[in-house]
Amino acid sequence: MSIGKTIKDLRLNKGWSQEELAHRVGTTTPSISRIETGKHGASDQLKQLIAQEFGLKVSELVALSEVDKSSAKKTCNEQKRGRGTNSTALFSEDANGKA
């Protein structure tokens, strides 16, 4: 999965619009759209800001882009329940989301 798709999945799981995420990280809605669709890459600084909004490190955001969608949902759901990010869980799951 691309980093743009990961960002989109995390954003949707939070219930945020592209406009809301753009506002939170100080960019434009079209910029978020281009990143999510893969038409434009995010700068390192923007990746940092986006990762922070999801309670992640950039390395965790990138790692999520390398695994399946269910892991992104699981991470976001853990954030909703206030558990925070468990980087051990992020990196110990296989492609099927199993530890």
N, C-alpha and C positions, 0 to 999 in steps of 0.2 A: 504494500500500500504506500502511496506517496505521502510526503509530509503534509501536503495540501489536503489530501483526503482525511488524514488523521486529525488535522486542525478542524476540518468541517465536522467530523464525527464527534469530537470533543465539544465543539460549540453547540451542536444540535442537542447533545445529551445534557448540556447545561440549560437548554431552552433559550439560548441567545440568538438574536438575529445577527447577520453580518454587520449591520449598522452598530449594534451594541458592542460587539467585539472590537470593531474599528475604533469606536469611542474610547473603550477601555485601554487600548494600546496606543492611541494617538495617531491613527492613520485614517485612511478613507475607506468607505464601503467598497468602491471599485477595486482598491488594492487588495482587500481581503478576498473578494471574489476571484481576482486573477490568481492569487496564491492557492486558493482552494481548488481551482480548476486546472492548476498546473501551467497556466499561461505565463506566470511570472514567479520567480523564486523570492523567498523572503530574505531580507538582509539578516546578518547575524544578530544585529541589535533588535530587529523586529521579532526574530525567533525567540530571543531572550524574553522580550516583553510578553509575547503570546504564551510561552511556557509558564511564566510567572502567573499569568491570569488563571491558568489551569492548575496551579500549585505543583508544577513540575520543574525539573531542571531541563535545560536544552537537550542534554544527552538522553534524558528519559523520553522527551518528545520525539527525538530522532529514533530511539529504540522502538517506540510504539509504531512508528511509520514502517518498521521492518517486520512487524507481526500482524496478526489478523485483527479485524474490526472488533471482535468480542473483547479483546484485551483493552482497547480504548474505552469501550463501554464500561468494563469492570472498573477501570481506574477512575473514570468520572463518577460512577456510582459510589465508590469508596469516598471520593471527595464530598459528595452530597451527604453521606452519612457521618462526615467529620472524622474519618479515619486517617485522612492524609494519604500521601503517596507512600507506598511500600515498594521501594525500588527492588528489593529482593524478589518480590512477587512478579514485578514487571519483567525481570530478566530471567526468571526461572521457568516461565511457561513455554510450552512448545507451540507450534503453529496452530494447534487446536485449542489453545487456551488452557491446557492442562499442565499442572505442575509436575 
